[in-house]
């Protein structure tokens, strides 16, 4: 990198490979974005603790550890209080949205979700101002 800036690193956690790929496809429109995949919350948390991430996108319904527990684990560390976390799920009920937001999600998108909605949400969370 010429500018000396670190790439923006996104962790995408979803048990559906097709969904992970569609999120990655959307995020690749952001210059310097590096995507890392995890297929469930346990793998996601392991990768999160082993590396630096600027953004987490997670499903709710996954085996081993669901996305809400993942959000809760990430938010339990005070140094990750401001990290943008986007929940992308099929759960459209207001209670599900409220629970995710109360646990610390920054945004909540309901599947099926368009690449533009993912991109607009992520840009809004990452860009200062």
Helices and strands as residue ranges (DSSP letters): E 8-13, H 17-27, E 33-38, H 41-50, E 55-58, H 67-75, G 78-80, E 84-89, H 94-103, E 107-110, H 115-126
